């Protein structure tokens, strides 16, 4: 029996939505289901209307769908805004607290507060009642939830654990005994059991940095990137990492460049507004050829914009930030696996080419939880591209900006083997000293820009998924990967010849590989979370190929497969 269910929790900030959602996600994962979660939350500590959504299936899940099977309504707004998402589903609601003007068969009254008080003597356990009720509608094996609650509340002591389990059991029994059709959403446990991870994109980026040997991180907290900094700081002692919360983003990137100049593997984390402050330091990295990894998790701008929502609106900014021209690299993960392996790769690229490397994510990928196989650290190679003491001792002199055929100069650490390492933010010569002559400027500018052509050869070709020689090719980058894959599966099952070309190596683009892959392509449709088709413009400019249609979204919400298919129909692509 194929299972594909969505549980949505709705309520105000401060009502514990995330706890309910995460406990449900961990419970389903522990039983062997594939799990994917998303959250919608406002920029406030209390109040407003937030949601947490959990999708489970025994097939791979790549996106969140728009249909809801079980809605746990913790406030009236949840019913007003999401009742239309229920077709043959159930709304779990405490009608003693939330008055329903027109009751129908969709509503299932669960007296959460009363049950919590009766069973545990305290209404704070009402959320555990709600969790139990949802699982009761599924006749789900309660033992998995019991294990998750025990682990979740372990630090709070045995009494808290026992009360949460009792409350959940009471909610579970209430649903099984009182819902008109028992086990409405009965599921069969998958054969494969627990063994995978349930991980968010931000945590995967942090793990990738640790696996790559990051030694120093400086950042100023900014949603939705902060999770990377907090994760690494929690592991700092175990991995010998120094984490500095800088006074602002200007200081953060400058600290990173100073540590990198001293020979340390470094990174910073930020979002669009914080990166604005880093633009001058980015130029410093460019002209001094100082490696740095910049994790930029996008959210809708301009200015503060929608600080807790998602967008892919910073690509053109990152491509051109800072005055003048210098090489940079942009990697855009689409899955937790990408987050891990591409972040690790970013450090090697930064140090090999002595350039800033961006790992660009967004709120959707940063905050969502995915089930995936454990990462394989044996695939991570750490290549520092530093001169050894023995290599330096063979040199009569050392010039930091030595002219080479590739444009990459041998890199030494200050104080190493008795040589002086000179850098300058003015235009400089091979020795690192200021030199404003025209001939020198031409030599140094050409030296730096040579790296781009060499870097292009290391950029991986996009992944092609779906129908061979399709009539329609959907093009995406970053976090649109999952929704677009599901769109291909749906449309293929309906008889359409469609495939998906997905980019994780966005700049410089591997132009020759792209042209080969699209030699016999039909209509090209680019799908992006922004208003102006930023990647489509880059794609057309770099490859000379034309995008036939753009599908764009910039309302702060991520794509669903249904949304993309509606847009394709409206544009008469299908």
Long-range contacts (C-beta under 8 A, 24 or more apart in sequence): 1-187, 1-188, 2-57, 2-58, 2-59, 3-33, 3-56, 3-57, 3-58, 3-187, 3-188, 4-55, 4-56, 4-57, 4-59, 4-65, 5-55, 5-56, 5-57, 5-69, 5-70, 5-138, 5-185, 5-187, 6-53, 6-54, 6-55, 6-64, 6-65, 6-67, 6-68, 6-69, 6-70, 7-53, 7-54, 7-55, 7-56, 7-68, 7-69, 7-70, 7-71, 7-72, 7-134, 8-51, 8-52, 8-53, 8-54, 8-68, 8-70, 8-71, 8-72, 8-82, 8-85, 9-51, 9-52, 9-53, 9-54, 9-71, 9-72, 9-74, 9-130, 10-49, 10-50, 10-51, 10-71, 10-72, 10-73, 10-74, 10-75, 10-77, 10-78, 10-81, 10-82, 11-49, 11-50, 11-73, 11-74, 11-75, 11-78, 12-46, 12-47, 12-48, 12-49, 12-50, 12-74, 12-75, 12-77, 13-41, 13-42, 13-44, 13-45, 13-46, 13-47, 13-48, 13-50, 14-45, 14-46, 14-47, 15-74, 15-75, 15-127, 16-127, 17-41, 17-50, 17-51, 17-52, 17-74, 18-52, 19-127, 19-152, 20-52, 20-72, 20-127, 20-130, 20-131, 21-52, 21-53, 21-54, 22-52, 22-369, 23-131, 23-145, 23-148, 23-149, 23-152, 24-54, 24-131, 24-134, 24-135, 25-54, 25-198, 25-369, 26-148, 26-151, 26-152, 26-198, 27-131, 27-135, 27-140, 27-144, 27-145, 27-148, 28-54, 28-56, 28-144, 29-194, 29-196, 29-198, 29-371, 30-144, 30-147, 30-148, 30-194, 31-140, 31-141, 31-144, 31-189, 31-190, 31-193, 31-194, 32-58, 32-189, 32-190, 32-191, 32-192, 32-193, 32-194, 33-57, 33-58, 33-187, 33-189, 33-190, 33-371, 34-58, 34-59, 34-60, 34-61, 34-371, 35-61, 35-198, 35-369, 35-370, 35-371, 36-61, 36-62, 36-63, 36-64, 36-368, 36-369, 36-370, 36-371, 36-482, 37-368, 37-369, 38-64, 38-364, 38-367, 38-368, 38-558, 39-367, 39-368, 40-309, 40-557, 41-308, 42-308, 43-223, 43-306, 43-307, 43-308, 49-75, 49-77, 49-78, 49-81, 51-78, 51-82, 56-187, 58-188, 58-190, 61-370, 61-371, 61-482, 62-481, 62-482, 62-483, 62-485, 62-486, 63-482, 63-483, 63-485, 63-486, 63-559, 63-560, 63-561, 64-558, 64-560, 65-560, 65-561, 65-562, 66-560, 66-562, 66-563, 69-185, 70-134, 70-137, 70-185, 72-130, 72-133, 72-134, 73-98, 74-130, 90-137, 90-179, 90-184, 90-185, 92-130, 92-133, 92-134, 92-137, 92-175, 94-126, 105-180, 108-133, 108-137, 108-175, 108-178, 108-179, 110-171, 110-174, 110-175, 111-174, 112-171, 115-167, 115-170, 115-171, 115-174, 116-167, 118-170, 119-163, 119-166, 119-167, 119-170, 120-163, 120-166, 120-167, 122-163, 125-163, 125-164, 125-166, 125-167, 126-167, 128-163, 128-164, 128-165, 128-167, 128-168, 128-171, 129-167, 129-168, 129-170, 129-171, 129-174, 130-171, 131-168, 131-171, 132-167, 132-168, 132-169, 132-170, 132-171, 132-172, 132-173, 132-174, 132-175, 133-171, 133-172, 133-174, 133-175, 134-175, 135-168, 135-172, 135-175, 136-171, 136-172, 136-173, 136-174, 136-175, 136-176, 136-179, 137-175, 137-179, 137-183, 137-184, 137-185, 138-183, 138-184, 138-185, 138-186, 138-187, 139-176, 139-182, 139-183, 139-186, 139-187, 140-187, 141-189, 142-168, 142-169, 142-172, 145-172, 195-374, 196-371, 196-372, 196-373, 196-374, 197-336, 197-371, 197-372, 197-373, 197-374, 197-375, 198-369, 198-370, 198-371, 199-336, 199-369, 199-370, 199-372, 200-227, 200-336, 200-366, 200-367, 200-368, 200-369, 200-370, 201-333, 201-336, 201-339, 201-361, 201-365, 201-366, 201-367, 201-368, 201-370, 201-479, 202-227, 202-228, 202-231, 202-297, 202-339, 202-361, 202-366, 202-367, 203-227, 203-228, 203-231, 203-336, 204-333, 204-336, 204-337, 204-339, 204-340, 204-343, 204-375, 205-295, 205-333, 205-339, 205-340, 205-343, 205-359, 205-361, 206-231, 206-232, 206-235, 207-231, 207-340, 207-375, 208-339, 208-340, 208-341, 208-342, 208-343, 208-344, 208-375, 208-380, 209-267, 209-293, 209-295, 209-343, 209-344, 209-347, 210-235, 210-239, 210-241, 211-340, 211-344, 211-375, 211-377, 211-380, 212-265, 212-343, 212-344, 212-346, 212-347, 212-348, 212-380, 212-382, 213-265, 213-347, 213-382, 214-239, 214-241, 214-265, 214-266, 214-267, 214-293, 214-347, 215-240, 215-241, 215-242, 215-259, 215-264, 215-265, 215-266, 216-241, 216-242, 216-243, 216-244, 216-255, 216-256, 216-259, 216-264, 216-265, 216-266, 216-267, 217-241, 217-242, 217-243, 217-244, 217-256, 217-266, 217-267, 217-268, 217-269, 218-243, 218-244, 218-245, 218-246, 218-251, 218-252, 218-253, 218-255, 218-256, 218-259, 218-266, 218-268, 219-244, 219-245, 219-246, 219-249, 219-252, 219-268, 219-269, 219-270, 220-245, 220-246, 220-247, 220-248, 220-249, 220-251, 220-252, 220-270, 220-274, 221-245, 222-249, 222-269, 222-270, 222-271, 222-273, 222-274, 223-271, 223-299, 223-307, 223-308, 223-363, 224-271, 224-297, 224-299, 224-308, 224-310, 224-362, 224-363, 224-366, 224-367, 225-269, 225-270, 225-271, 225-274, 225-295, 225-296, 225-297, 225-361, 225-366, 226-269, 227-366, 227-367, 228-269, 228-295, 228-297, 229-269, 248-277, 249-274, 249-275, 249-276, 249-277, 249-278, 250-277, 250-278, 250-280, 250-281, 252-278, 253-278, 253-281, 253-282, 253-285, 253-292, 253-294, 254-281, 254-284, 256-292, 257-281, 257-284, 257-285, 257-288, 257-290, 257-292, 260-290, 260-291, 260-292, 261-288, 261-290, 261-414, 261-421, 261-423, 262-413, 262-414, 263-386, 263-413, 263-414, 263-416, 265-347, 265-351, 265-384, 266-291, 266-292, 266-293, 267-292, 267-293, 267-294, 267-295, 267-347, 268-292, 268-293, 268-294, 268-295, 269-294, 269-295, 269-296, 269-297, 270-294, 270-295, 270-296, 270-297, 271-296, 271-297, 271-298, 271-299, 271-307, 272-296, 272-298, 272-299, 272-301, 272-305, 272-313, 272-314, 272-317, 273-301, 273-303, 273-304, 273-305, 275-314, 275-317, 275-318, 275-321, 278-321, 279-321, 279-322, 280-322, 282-321, 282-322, 282-356, 283-322, 283-323, 283-324, 283-326, 284-425, 285-355, 285-356, 286-322, 286-324, 286-326, 286-327, 286-328, 286-355, 286-356, 286-448, 287-324, 287-326, 287-425, 287-427, 287-428, 287-448, 288-423, 288-424, 288-425, 289-354, 289-355, 289-401, 289-409, 289-448, 290-354, 290-423, 291-347, 291-350, 291-351, 291-353, 291-354, 291-355, 291-356, 291-357, 292-350, 292-356, 292-357, 293-343, 293-346, 293-347, 293-350, 293-356, 293-357, 293-359, 294-356, 294-357, 294-358, 294-359, 295-343, 295-358, 295-359, 295-361, 296-358, 296-359, 296-360, 296-361, 297-360, 297-361, 297-362, 297-363, 297-365, 297-366, 298-360, 298-361, 298-362, 298-363, 299-362, 299-363, 300-554, 300-556, 306-556, 308-363, 309-363, 309-556, 309-557, 310-362, 310-363, 310-364, 310-479, 310-529, 310-556, 310-557, 310-558, 311-362, 311-363, 311-529, 311-530, 311-554, 311-556, 312-362, 312-477, 312-478, 312-479, 312-480, 312-528, 312-529, 312-530, 312-534, 312-535, 313-529, 313-530, 313-531, 313-534, 313-554, 314-360, 315-360, 315-506, 315-530, 315-534, 315-535, 315-538, 316-532, 316-534, 316-537, 316-538, 318-358, 318-360, 319-507, 319-538, 325-445, 325-449, 326-355, 326-448, 326-449, 327-353, 327-355, 327-448, 327-449, 327-451, 327-452, 327-455, 328-355, 328-356, 328-357, 328-358, 328-507, 329-353, 329-355, 329-356, 329-357, 329-358, 329-455, 329-507, 329-508, 330-357, 330-358, 330-360, 330-506, 330-507, 331-357, 331-358, 331-359, 331-360, 331-504, 331-505, 331-506, 332-359, 332-360, 332-361, 332-477, 332-478, 332-503, 332-504, 332-505, 332-506, 333-359, 333-361, 333-365, 333-478, 333-479, 333-504, 334-365, 334-476, 334-477, 334-478, 334-479, 334-480, 334-481, 334-482, 334-502, 334-504, 335-370, 335-372, 335-481, 335-482, 336-370, 336-372, 337-372, 337-373, 337-375, 338-481, 338-504, 339-365, 340-375, 341-375, 341-379, 341-380, 342-504, 344-380, 347-382, 348-381, 348-382, 348-383, 348-385, 349-455, 349-458, 351-383, 351-384, 351-385, 351-386, 351-411, 352-383, 352-385, 352-408, 353-408, 353-451, 353-454, 353-455, 354-385, 354-408, 354-409, 354-411, 354-451, 355-451, 355-455, 360-478, 360-506, 361-478, 361-479, 362-478, 362-479, 362-529, 364-479, 364-529, 364-558, 365-478, 365-479, 385-411, 386-411, 386-412, 386-413, 387-411, 387-412, 387-416, 389-416, 389-417, 392-416, 392-417, 392-419, 393-417, 395-419, 399-430, 399-431, 399-432, 400-430, 400-431, 400-432, 401-428, 401-429, 401-430, 401-431, 401-432, 401-444, 401-447, 402-430, 403-430, 403-443, 403-447, 404-447, 406-450, 406-451, 406-454, 407-446, 407-447, 407-448, 407-449, 407-450, 407-451, 407-454, 408-451, 408-454, 409-447, 452-508, 455-508, 456-508, 456-509, 456-510, 456-511, 457-510, 459-505, 459-508, 459-509, 459-510, 460-504, 460-505, 460-510, 461-505, 461-510, 461-513, 461-514, 461-517, 462-501, 462-502, 462-503, 462-504, 462-505, 462-510, 462-513, 462-514, 462-517, 463-501, 463-502, 463-504, 464-499, 464-500, 464-501, 464-517, 465-499, 465-500, 465-502, 466-492, 466-498, 466-499, 466-500, 467-492, 467-496, 467-497, 467-498, 467-499, 468-499, 469-497, 469-520, 469-521, 469-522, 470-497, 470-498, 470-499, 470-521, 470-522, 471-496, 471-497, 471-498, 471-522, 471-523, 472-496, 472-497, 472-498, 472-499, 472-522, 472-523, 472-525, 472-568, 472-573, 472-574, 473-498, 473-499, 473-500, 473-501, 473-518, 473-521, 473-522, 473-523, 473-524, 473-525, 474-498, 474-499, 474-500, 474-501, 474-525, 474-526, 474-527, 474-564, 475-500, 475-501, 475-502, 475-503, 475-524, 475-525, 475-526, 475-527, 475-535, 475-536, 475-539, 475-547, 476-500, 476-501, 476-502, 476-503, 476-526, 476-527, 476-528, 477-502, 477-503, 477-504, 477-506, 477-528, 477-535, 478-503, 478-504, 478-506, 479-529, 479-558, 480-527, 480-528, 480-529, 480-559, 483-558, 483-559, 483-560, 483-561, 483-563, 483-564, 484-527, 484-559, 484-564, 486-561, 487-561, 487-564, 487-565, 487-568, 490-561, 490-565, 491-565, 491-574, 496-574, 497-522, 498-574, 503-535, 506-535, 506-538, 507-538, 508-542, 509-538, 509-539, 509-542, 509-543, 511-542, 511-543, 514-539, 514-543, 514-545, 515-543, 515-545, 518-545, 523-548, 523-549, 523-573, 524-548, 524-549, 525-549, 525-550, 525-551, 525-568, 525-573, 526-550, 526-551, 527-551, 527-552, 527-559, 527-564, 528-552, 528-553, 529-553, 529-554, 529-558, 529-559, 530-554, 549-573
